[in-house]
Structure formats: C-alpha cells, structure tokens
C-alpha cells in the first residue's frame, strides 16, 4: 500500500485564508474609493436647481456573505420626495434621471455607472490580486 502526505498543508491553508481576507479588505477599500469618485461625478451632473438631490447622493459599504461591495444611492430622502396632484409621492432622483411627460430627463446616475463599470472590475480585481500575491510570496 502507498501512503502519501502533503507536507505544509496547514501552512498553505493558513496562507490561503489570510490571502482571501486581505484580498477582500483591499477590494473593499478600492470599491469605496471608486464609489466616492462616482458620488462626486453624480453630484456634479445632478441639476443645480435640485440641491436636495445632490445632497442625497451617497454611498455605503455593503459587504455581504458574497464579499466586498458598496451601494450608491440617490434620493430616498424627505428633500427629494415630490407629491403629485393625485397624492402619489415621487422621488425627484427618479424624475430627474428618467424625465417625465412634462420634463426632459437629466440623467446623472446611470451615465456615471456606465462610465465607471470597466474601472470597477479592473481596479478592484487588481487590488485583490496584489494582496493575494503579497501573502503567498511572504515568508
């Protein structure tokens, strides 16, 4: 009978777990930096007359069991709510982004997301990969 043993298994397991944690931390930091840039861009694109809308644009860390993340939000505040004549309440963020029958769209959210989409995947992935390499090459 042949018996085999993988020497250093515990060390490898420790390094891989540490690499995952570091990669997630690095990715989260990069995602938050990109989100801050996106918020600034969205605020610059939001209509000037909508001060409440500009102030409502923000990001929050949104780490889940699936890993690092951020959530960028616009509207959803009392300053951006607009009641209609029929009593429905609409959010000015949605009205500005998509327009209405009486108002042209002034998109600020989706164009920014589209402009940053490739940077998000590229830069967050590069940060994570760099952190993994650093851990694997240590010791």
Phi, psi and omega per residue, in radians:
X1 nan 2.508 3.126
X2 -1.807 2.308 3.119
X3 -2.041 2.356 -3.129
X4 -2.252 2.604 3.109
X5 -2.452 2.363 3.105
X6 -1.603 1.861 -3.123
X7 -1.299 2.397 3.114
X8 1.496 0.233 -3.115
X9 -1.045 -0.754 -3.134
X10 -1.108 -0.720 3.129
X11 -1.136 -0.741 3.121
X12 -1.098 -0.785 3.121
X13 -1.046 -0.770 3.122
X14 -1.065 -0.779 -3.130
X15 -1.132 -0.705 -3.132
X16 -1.158 -0.712 3.101
X17 -1.146 -0.721 3.103
X18 -1.144 -0.689 3.128
X19 -1.095 -0.734 3.127
X20 -1.090 -0.807 -3.127
X21 -1.082 -0.777 -3.137
X22 -1.154 -0.688 3.132
X23 -1.096 -0.737 3.133
X24 -1.164 -0.677 3.093
X25 -1.113 -0.790 -3.135
X26 -1.127 -0.732 3.133
X27 -1.132 -0.716 3.134
X28 -1.092 -0.771 3.117
X29 -1.044 -0.753 -3.111
X30 -1.197 -0.719 3.112
X31 -1.072 -0.704 3.126
X32 -1.185 -0.651 3.088
X33 -1.135 -0.746 3.102
X34 -1.158 -0.669 3.112
X35 -1.095 -0.696 3.107
X36 -1.088 -0.715 3.080
X37 -1.104 -0.736 -3.128
X38 -1.138 -0.729 3.113
X39 -1.050 -0.786 3.130
X40 -1.066 -0.720 3.120
X41 -1.148 -0.770 3.121
X42 -1.090 -0.728 3.125
X43 -1.114 -0.643 3.109
X44 -1.186 -0.576 -3.126
X45 -1.464 -0.363 -3.122
X46 -1.130 2.501 -3.130
X47 -0.977 2.421 -3.101
X48 -1.073 -0.616 -3.092
X49 -1.222 -0.147 -3.091
X50 -1.860 1.124 -3.123
X51 -0.990 -0.691 3.104
X52 -1.100 -0.619 3.116
X53 -1.149 -0.836 3.136
X54 -0.998 -0.769 -3.128
X55 -1.181 -0.416 -3.096
X56 -1.414 -0.229 -3.103
X57 -1.374 2.119 -3.054
X58 -2.718 2.944 3.027
X59 -2.248 2.733 3.108
X60 -2.381 2.504 3.007
X61 -1.066 2.447 -3.064
X62 -2.427 0.889 3.120
X63 -1.222 2.364 3.117
X64 -2.243 -3.077 3.079
X65 -1.121 -0.333 3.095
X66 -1.405 -0.200 3.086
X67 2.190 -2.852 -3.074
X68 -1.103 2.713 3.079
X69 -3.124 2.909 3.033
X70 -2.403 2.719 3.071
X71 -2.161 2.151 3.070
X72 -1.774 2.279 -3.096
X73 -2.194 2.593 3.017
X74 -2.389 2.376 -3.128
X75 1.419 -2.792 -3.131
X76 1.295 0.363 3.133
X77 -2.154 2.782 3.118
X78 -1.006 -0.538 -3.123
X79 -1.240 -0.313 -3.111
X80 -1.853 -0.070 3.138
X81 -1.379 2.390 -3.131
X82 -2.292 2.035 3.084
X83 -1.370 2.508 3.082
X84 -1.637 2.999 3.121
X85 -1.076 -0.503 -3.126
X86 -1.484 -0.045 3.100
X87 1.714 -0.115 3.065
X88 -1.269 2.551 3.110
X89 -1.855 2.191 3.123
X90 -1.987 2.701 3.107
X91 -1.724 2.252 -3.117
X92 -1.032 -0.501 3.111
X93 -1.045 -0.760 3.134
X94 -1.217 -0.749 -3.137
X95 -1.061 -0.765 3.137
X96 -1.176 -0.736 -3.093
X97 -1.127 -0.750 -3.021
X98 -1.919 -0.232 -3.126
X99 1.363 3.082 3.095
X100 -2.410 -3.106 3.093
X101 -1.123 -0.386 -3.078
X102 -1.951 0.018 -3.062
X103 -2.558 2.252 3.108
X104 -1.236 2.665 3.098
X105 -1.149 2.511 3.006
X106 -2.273 1.262 -3.028
X107 -1.108 2.394 3.124
X108 -2.309 -0.472 -3.019
X109 -1.510 -1.105 -3.069
X110 -1.078 -0.691 3.090
X111 -1.061 -0.618 3.121
X112 -1.212 -0.787 3.105
X113 -1.026 -0.795 3.139
X114 -1.073 -0.719 -3.123
X115 -1.165 -0.526 -3.084
X116 -1.673 -0.186 -2.999
X117 -0.894 -0.867 -3.103
X118 -1.235 -0.610 3.099
X119 -1.113 -0.680 -3.125
X120 -1.045 -0.924 -3.113
X121 -1.100 -0.766 -3.080
X122 -1.201 -0.901 -3.038
X123 -1.280 -0.707 3.121
X124 -1.163 -0.701 3.098
X125 -1.134 -0.698 3.128
X126 -1.138 -0.698 3.099
X127 -1.081 -0.775 -3.131
X128 -1.127 -0.790 -3.123
X129 -1.089 -0.724 3.129
X130 -1.072 -0.728 3.130
X131 -1.140 -0.677 3.126
X132 -1.140 -0.814 -3.138
X133 -1.040 -0.746 3.137
X134 -1.017 -0.768 -3.136
X135 -1.199 -0.822 -3.086
X136 -1.088 -0.659 -3.093
X137 -1.440 -0.166 -3.131
X138 -1.271 2.733 3.123
X139 1.385 nan nan
